[in-house]
Amino acid sequence: MVRVFLDHVTKIFKGEKKRVVAVDDVTLEVPDGTFMGLLGPSGCGKTTTLRIIAGLETPTKGKVYFDEEEVTDWEPRKRNVAMVFQFPVLYPTITVYENIALPLRAAKEPESEIRKKVKEIAELMGITEILNEKPIKLDVNSKQKISLAKALIRDPSVFILDEPLTVLDPKARIELRTKLKKIQLGMKKTMIYVTHDQTESLTLAEKVAVMNAGKILQYDTPEALYDNPANTFVGWFIGNPGMNLIECDVVEENGKLYLSTEGGFRYDISFIADELKKLGQPKTVVLGIRPEFVEVGS
């Protein structure tokens, strides 16, 4: 288990016609043994951030630390990071047992220890009955369980999951989501879980970083993200459906402050007058209302 720390990390991809800032000055700490979620829309920089942590990409700027040691230039093998991807990565023509055992064989562990560990992890993942099958014959749900078993058996310092449940059917997704949480609580591994599905991230993770356009917009508990979004994007992105956003004028009448819209909406906000003064007395604000808090009167 390790603490993962990204210190002002930027990743720029240079093309023939333009450059793409995939990760933009990201500073992020994942405490030792934490289940952390990285949440955001497709193309926002989540996977690139993971690849930088795993050593598969080198940052253009910034540094990566495991505990207090800088690992920015370390090769992936030295970092001892296990990754599970959206699509299962297995050898199709060897047995499930042999696929799971591969990392242990590479580490030259004794056969007796390999048999013991494969048996334990297979029981944990519920795949004991298919150990002698070949992945080519199995459905995607079983294949992803095997991928997770193969990653877990290595006893990695950091466990990275990149959209691992996306291709599964709904029943298998719920089953594996529950299993992953139990595994993390039992093993106390540092897990970083990337997804665009807020249900997965908010139910699994202790803290969630919301990412968009290469930037971390807010890093907090699921409850705080929902109750106190840092900006309009987080408010809109978190929730199903997301927060309704209404641009309002701030008007003063008879010593009171009101939110007002052209459609006739009006709401007394005198109780936050001091907070508005600290913000420079803005003339317009965005009001966020969660649909589930709206009641229709008779």
Secondary structure, DSSP 8 states (H G I E B T S, - for coil): ---EEEEEEEEEEE-SS-EEEEEEEEEEEE-TT-EEEEE--TTSSHHHHHHHHHTSS--SEEEEEETTEE-TT--HHHHTEEEE-SS----TTS-HHHHHHHHHHHTT--HHHHHHHHHHHHHHHT-GGGTTS-GGGS-HHHHHHHHHHHHHTT--SEEEEESTTTTS-HHHHHHHHHHHHHHHHHH--EEEEEES-HHHHHHH-SEEEEEETTEEEEEE-HHHHHHS-SSHHHHHHSSSS--EEEEEEEEEETTEEEEE-TTS-EEE-GGGHHHHHHTT--SEEEEEE-GGG-----
